[in-house]
Amino acid sequence: MKSSIPDSRFWAFVRKEFLHVFRDRKTLLMLFGVPVVCVTLFGFALTNEIRNAKIVVCDYANDDASRQIIGKLAASREFQLQNPLLDYNQIETAFKQGDIKMAVVFPANFNRDLLHLNEAQIQLITDASDPNTATALSGYATNIIMDYQQELIQLQGLPYTINTEMRMVYNPELKSVVNFVPGVISLILLLVCVLMTSVSIVKEKESGTMEVLLVSPFSPFGVIVSKAVPYLALSLINLTVILLLSIFVLGMPVNGSFLLLYAVSTLFIITALSLGLLISNITTSQQAAMLVSLMGMLVPSILFTGFMFPLENMPYVLQLFANIVPAKWYYIIVKSVMIKGLGFEAIWKETLVLLGMTILLLVVNIRKFKIRLE
């Protein structure tokens, strides 16, 4: 009768497989590195809470009641108070510049109305281009105001009422599509462009046609450009299709200049194509190129763009890391142009960042391009 215990040959195969896994650094990275990184990033970044949202106060009353409420707002971890505004008209400028998420306006004679009329008004103005954040911030502020109202009732024994007037700018109907479309445009253009170009040079190497390119009179820069131009044209067509669907099917408004939107989108596409070509240059197989493209672009683009998870919630280190993700800057640009209807003077900083990334990636591509096959 045969023994049920595996013989030495079985353990030899098991040992061989273990040695194969531990000798392959890519396999070890996939087995242990990727899960650890994903769990860590998702643990820090994935949260529905809003913290440290930048808000501003316009206090026309400047009395005891308004100062106490402002103190409670400042003490809350959800809000980060900026320098107070002296004029109501400055609020719109602050929203356009992207400096704040909400403004709290106290009317004149706030405390007097509260004490003599037992009723007073506070206006909450939020940036509803991100409906979820706007709703959450309004709720947080209302709860703080209601807590103060309850303390006042217990202290004075009178039925005081503080009414909060909500005003949602840029998206008064709180349509989720207003936040969703710019984020999807950023994500799709980046992933598609990087994926399409990341396998281009590797495919030439695997098919054996790279020799033809190397003996041609083309310079490395010419080869790189020739690889990118077709994908640039296809990506612009892809952008047009996305915009048409967004406008006519989803009802997404485009309040800014189409010419400016296409110009900046072209720059972003070139940035993504340059990144894909760099991946193609440093990898040796199509599978490796696709893996690096998906893992290296998909997770950062979802986490660090800002359209799914607020960047303000994340640790400062992750907020710094988000600055190297091209989709973050393009997402800011698309929201500013499509939703807020702003011009180039409002997005020149983000455009300059994308331009710098593009130049850096092209220079690295040229230097990394191998003119001799190994």
C-alpha positions as CSV (number, residue, x, y, z in Angstrom):
1,M,0.0,0.0,0.0
2,K,1.4,3.3,-1.1
3,S,2.2,5.9,1.6
4,S,0.0,9.1,1.7
5,I,3.1,11.2,2.6
6,P,4.7,12.8,-0.5
7,D,8.1,11.4,-1.3
8,S,11.3,13.4,-1.6
9,R,10.7,14.3,-5.3
10,F,7.6,16.3,-4.3
11,W,9.5,18.3,-1.8
12,A,12.2,18.8,-4.3
13,F,9.7,20.5,-6.7
14,V,8.3,22.6,-3.8
15,R,11.9,23.7,-3.0
16,K,12.6,24.5,-6.6
17,E,9.4,26.7,-6.8
18,F,10.3,28.6,-3.7
19,L,13.8,29.3,-5.0
20,H,12.3,30.4,-8.3
21,V,10.0,32.9,-6.6
22,F,12.7,34.3,-4.3
23,R,15.2,34.7,-7.1
24,D,12.7,36.7,-9.3
25,R,12.5,40.2,-7.9
26,K,9.5,41.1,-10.1
27,T,7.5,38.2,-8.7
28,L,8.5,39.2,-5.2
29,L,7.4,42.8,-5.9
30,M,4.0,41.6,-7.2
31,L,3.5,39.2,-4.3
32,F,4.5,41.5,-1.4
33,G,5.2,45.0,-2.6
34,V,2.0,45.8,-4.5
35,P,-0.4,44.6,-1.8
36,V,1.5,46.5,0.9
37,V,1.5,49.7,-1.2
38,C,-2.1,49.4,-2.2
39,V,-3.3,48.7,1.4
40,T,-1.2,51.6,2.7
41,L,-2.4,54.1,0.1
42,F,-6.0,53.1,0.2
43,G,-5.9,53.1,4.0
44,F,-4.7,56.7,4.1
45,A,-6.5,58.1,1.0
46,L,-9.9,56.4,0.9
47,T,-12.1,58.2,3.4
48,N,-15.5,60.0,3.0
49,E,-14.6,62.5,5.7
50,I,-13.7,66.1,4.9
51,R,-10.8,67.6,6.9
52,N,-8.8,70.8,6.7
53,A,-11.1,72.3,4.0
54,K,-10.1,75.9,3.4
55,I,-12.9,78.3,4.2
56,V,-13.1,82.1,4.5
57,V,-15.3,84.3,6.7
58,C,-16.8,87.6,5.7
59,D,-17.9,89.1,9.0
60,Y,-20.0,92.3,8.6
61,A,-21.2,92.0,12.2
62,N,-17.9,91.7,14.1
63,D,-19.8,91.1,17.4
64,D,-19.6,88.6,20.2
65,A,-21.9,86.1,18.6
66,S,-20.2,86.0,15.2
67,R,-16.7,85.8,16.9
68,Q,-17.8,82.8,19.0
69,I,-19.1,81.0,16.0
70,I,-16.0,81.8,14.0
71,G,-14.0,80.4,17.0
72,K,-15.9,77.2,16.8
73,L,-15.3,76.9,13.1
74,A,-11.6,77.5,13.6
75,A,-11.4,74.9,16.3
76,S,-13.1,72.2,14.1
77,R,-10.7,69.8,12.4
78,E,-13.0,69.9,9.3
79,F,-12.1,73.5,8.5
80,Q,-9.0,75.6,8.0
81,L,-9.8,79.3,8.2
82,Q,-8.0,81.6,5.8
83,N,-7.5,85.3,6.1
84,P,-10.9,87.0,6.6
85,L,-12.5,89.0,3.8
86,L,-13.7,92.5,4.2
87,D,-15.9,92.7,1.1
88,Y,-18.6,90.3,-0.1
89,N,-17.4,90.8,-3.7
90,Q,-14.0,89.2,-2.8
91,I,-15.7,85.8,-2.3
92,E,-16.2,85.1,-6.0
93,T,-12.6,85.9,-6.8
94,A,-11.5,83.5,-4.0
95,F,-13.6,80.8,-5.5
96,K,-12.3,81.4,-9.0
97,Q,-8.7,81.2,-7.8
98,G,-9.5,77.9,-6.1
99,D,-8.3,79.1,-2.8
100,I,-11.4,78.1,-0.7
101,K,-14.1,75.5,-0.6
102,M,-16.7,77.5,1.4
103,A,-17.4,81.1,2.5
104,V,-19.4,82.0,5.7
105,V,-21.1,85.4,5.7
106,F,-22.3,87.1,8.8
107,P,-24.7,90.1,8.1
108,A,-24.4,93.3,10.0
109,N,-26.2,93.5,13.4
110,F,-26.1,89.7,13.6
111,N,-25.9,89.6,17.5
112,R,-28.5,92.4,17.9
113,D,-31.0,90.5,15.6
114,L,-30.4,87.3,17.6
115,L,-30.9,89.0,21.0
116,H,-33.8,91.3,20.1
117,L,-35.6,89.4,17.4
118,N,-34.6,85.9,18.6
119,E,-33.6,85.1,15.0
120,A,-30.6,85.8,12.8
121,Q,-29.3,84.8,9.4
122,I,-25.9,83.2,8.3
123,Q,-25.1,82.6,4.6
124,L,-23.0,79.6,3.6
125,I,-21.6,79.7,0.1
126,T,-19.9,76.5,-1.2
127,D,-18.1,75.5,-4.4
128,A,-20.6,72.9,-5.8
129,S,-18.4,71.9,-8.7
130,D,-17.7,69.0,-6.3
131,P,-21.3,68.3,-5.0
132,N,-20.3,65.8,-2.4
133,T,-17.8,68.0,-0.7
134,A,-20.1,71.1,-0.9
135,T,-22.9,69.2,0.8
136,A,-20.6,67.7,3.4
137,L,-19.1,71.1,4.3
138,S,-22.5,72.8,4.5
139,G,-23.6,70.0,6.9
140,Y,-20.5,70.4,9.1
141,A,-20.9,74.2,9.3
142,T,-24.7,73.9,10.0
143,N,-24.0,71.4,12.9
144,I,-21.5,73.8,14.5
145,I,-24.0,76.7,14.2
146,M,-26.7,74.6,15.7
147,D,-24.5,73.6,18.6
148,Y,-23.9,77.3,19.3
149,Q,-27.6,77.9,19.1
150,Q,-28.3,75.1,21.6
151,E,-25.7,76.5,24.0
152,L,-27.3,80.0,23.7
153,I,-30.8,78.6,24.4
154,Q,-29.6,76.7,27.5
155,L,-27.8,79.8,28.7
156,Q,-30.5,82.4,28.1
157,G,-33.6,80.2,28.3
158,L,-35.1,81.8,25.2
159,P,-35.9,80.2,21.8
160,Y,-33.2,81.7,19.7
161,T,-33.1,80.6,16.0
162,I,-30.2,80.9,13.6
163,N,-31.2,80.3,10.0
164,T,-28.5,79.2,7.5
165,E,-29.0,80.2,3.9
166,M,-27.3,77.8,1.5
167,R,-25.9,79.0,-1.8
168,M,-24.2,76.6,-4.2
169,V,-22.0,78.3,-6.9
170,Y,-21.1,76.7,-10.2
171,N,-23.4,73.8,-9.7
172,P,-26.6,74.9,-7.9
173,E,-28.5,71.7,-8.9
174,L,-25.7,69.6,-7.3
175,K,-25.4,67.4,-10.4
176,S,-22.8,64.7,-9.8
177,V,-21.9,64.8,-13.5
178,V,-20.3,68.2,-13.0
179,N,-17.6,66.6,-10.9
180,F,-17.6,63.2,-12.6
181,V,-16.9,64.3,-16.2
182,P,-13.7,66.3,-15.7
183,G,-12.3,63.4,-13.6
184,V,-13.2,60.8,-16.2
185,I,-11.7,62.9,-19.0
186,S,-8.4,63.1,-17.0
187,L,-8.4,59.4,-16.2
188,I,-9.3,58.1,-19.6
189,L,-6.9,60.3,-21.6
190,L,-4.0,59.5,-19.3
191,L,-4.5,55.7,-19.2
192,V,-5.3,55.3,-22.9
193,C,-2.4,57.4,-24.0
194,V,0.1,55.8,-21.7
195,L,-1.2,52.3,-22.5
196,M,-1.2,52.8,-26.3
197,T,2.4,54.2,-26.4
198,S,4.0,52.1,-23.7
199,V,4.0,49.0,-25.9
200,S,5.0,50.8,-29.2
201,I,8.8,50.6,-28.9
202,V,8.8,47.3,-27.1
203,K,6.7,45.9,-29.9
204,E,9.3,46.9,-32.4
205,K,12.0,45.2,-30.3
206,E,10.0,42.0,-30.0
207,S,9.0,41.8,-33.7
208,G,12.6,42.4,-34.9
209,T,11.8,45.6,-36.8
210,M,13.8,47.9,-34.4
211,E,16.9,47.3,-36.6
212,V,15.1,49.0,-39.5
213,L,14.5,52.1,-37.4
214,L,18.0,52.2,-36.1
215,V,19.6,52.2,-39.6
216,S,17.2,54.8,-40.9
217,P,18.3,58.4,-41.2
218,F,15.8,59.3,-38.4
219,S,17.3,60.8,-35.2
220,P,16.1,59.3,-31.8
221,F,13.8,62.4,-31.4
222,G,12.4,61.8,-34.9
223,V,11.6,58.1,-34.0
224,I,9.9,59.2,-30.8
225,V,7.8,61.9,-32.5
226,S,6.8,59.5,-35.3
227,K,5.5,57.1,-32.6
228,A,3.6,59.7,-30.8
229,V,1.8,61.6,-33.6
230,P,-0.7,58.9,-34.6
231,Y,-1.7,58.5,-30.9
232,L,-2.0,62.2,-30.5
233,A,-4.5,62.4,-33.4
234,L,-6.5,59.5,-32.0
235,S,-6.5,60.9,-28.5
236,L,-7.9,64.2,-29.8
237,I,-10.7,62.3,-31.5
238,N,-11.3,60.4,-28.3
239,L,-11.5,63.7,-26.4
240,T,-14.1,65.0,-28.9
241,V,-16.2,61.9,-28.5
242,I,-16.1,62.3,-24.7
243,L,-17.1,66.0,-24.8
244,L,-20.0,65.3,-27.2
245,L,-21.3,62.6,-25.0
246,S,-20.9,64.8,-21.9
247,I,-22.7,67.7,-23.5
248,F,-25.5,66.1,-25.4
249,V,-26.1,62.9,-23.4
250,L,-25.1,63.8,-19.8
251,G,-26.1,67.5,-20.0
252,M,-22.7,68.7,-18.9
253,P,-22.2,72.5,-19.5
254,V,-19.1,73.9,-21.0
255,N,-18.9,77.5,-19.8
256,G,-15.4,78.3,-21.0
257,S,-13.5,78.4,-24.3
258,F,-13.4,75.2,-26.4
259,L,-10.2,76.5,-28.1
260,L,-8.5,76.8,-24.7
261,L,-9.8,73.4,-23.6
262,Y,-8.5,71.7,-26.7
263,A,-5.1,73.5,-26.5
264,V,-4.5,72.5,-22.9
265,S,-5.9,69.0,-23.6
266,T,-3.4,68.6,-26.4
267,L,-0.6,69.5,-24.0
268,F,-1.8,67.0,-21.5
269,I,-2.1,64.3,-24.2
270,I,1.5,65.0,-25.2
271,T,2.5,64.7,-21.5
272,A,0.8,61.3,-21.3
273,L,2.3,60.1,-24.6
274,S,5.8,61.1,-23.4
275,L,5.2,59.1,-20.2
276,G,4.1,56.1,-22.2
277,L,7.1,56.3,-24.5
278,L,9.4,56.4,-21.4
279,I,7.8,53.3,-20.0
280,S,8.3,51.7,-23.5
281,N,11.9,52.7,-23.5
282,I,12.8,51.2,-20.1
283,T,10.9,47.9,-20.4
284,T,11.8,44.8,-22.4
285,S,8.4,43.2,-23.1
286,Q,4.9,44.2,-23.9
287,Q,3.6,42.5,-20.8
288,A,6.0,44.4,-18.6
289,A,5.1,47.7,-20.3
290,M,1.4,47.2,-19.9
291,L,1.8,46.1,-16.2
292,V,3.9,49.2,-15.4
293,S,1.4,51.4,-17.2
294,L,-1.6,50.0,-15.4
295,M,-0.2,49.8,-11.9
296,G,1.9,52.9,-12.2
297,M,-0.9,55.1,-13.7
298,L,-4.2,53.6,-12.6
299,V,-3.9,53.7,-8.9
300,P,-2.2,57.2,-8.7
301,S,-4.7,58.7,-11.1
302,I,-7.7,57.4,-9.1
303,L,-6.3,58.4,-5.7
304,F,-4.4,61.6,-6.3
305,T,-6.4,63.4,-9.0
306,G,-8.9,64.8,-6.5
307,F,-12.2,63.9,-8.2
308,M,-12.9,60.8,-6.1
309,F,-11.1,61.4,-2.8
310,P,-10.3,65.0,-1.5
311,L,-6.6,65.6,-1.4
312,E,-7.0,67.7,1.7
313,N,-7.9,64.5,3.7
314,M,-4.6,62.8,2.9
315,P,-1.3,63.1,4.9
316,Y,1.0,65.9,3.8
317,V,3.5,63.4,2.2
318,L,0.8,62.0,-0.1
319,Q,-0.4,65.6,-0.9
320,L,3.2,66.3,-2.1
321,F,3.3,63.0,-4.1
322,A,0.0,64.1,-5.8
323,N,1.9,67.0,-7.4
324,I,3.8,64.6,-9.7
325,V,0.6,63.1,-11.1
326,P,-0.2,64.9,-14.4
327,A,-3.9,64.1,-14.1
328,K,-4.2,66.2,-11.0
329,W,-3.2,69.4,-12.8
330,Y,-5.3,68.6,-15.9
331,Y,-8.3,67.9,-13.7
332,I,-8.0,71.4,-12.1
333,I,-7.7,72.9,-15.6
334,V,-10.8,71.1,-16.9
335,K,-12.9,72.1,-14.0
336,S,-11.8,75.8,-14.2
337,V,-12.5,76.0,-18.0
338,M,-15.6,73.8,-18.3
339,I,-17.4,74.5,-15.1
340,K,-16.2,77.9,-13.9
341,G,-15.7,79.4,-17.4
342,L,-12.3,80.9,-16.6
343,G,-9.6,81.9,-19.0
344,F,-5.9,81.3,-19.4
345,E,-5.1,83.8,-16.6
346,A,-6.6,81.4,-14.1
347,I,-4.9,78.2,-15.3
348,W,-1.4,79.4,-16.4
349,K,0.3,77.9,-13.3
350,E,-1.2,74.4,-13.9
351,T,-0.4,74.7,-17.6
352,L,3.2,75.6,-16.9
353,V,3.5,72.5,-14.6
354,L,2.2,70.3,-17.4
355,L,4.6,71.9,-19.9
356,G,7.5,71.4,-17.6
357,M,6.6,67.7,-17.1
358,T,6.4,67.3,-20.9
359,I,9.8,68.8,-21.6
360,L,11.4,66.7,-18.8
361,L,9.8,63.5,-20.1
362,L,10.9,64.2,-23.7
363,V,14.5,64.9,-22.7
364,V,14.6,61.7,-20.6
365,N,13.1,59.8,-23.6
366,I,15.8,61.0,-25.9
367,R,18.5,60.1,-23.5
368,K,17.1,56.7,-22.7
369,F,16.5,55.8,-26.3
370,K,19.0,53.0,-27.2
371,I,20.6,53.3,-30.6
372,R,22.1,49.8,-30.3
373,L,20.3,46.6,-29.7
374,E,21.6,44.5,-26.8
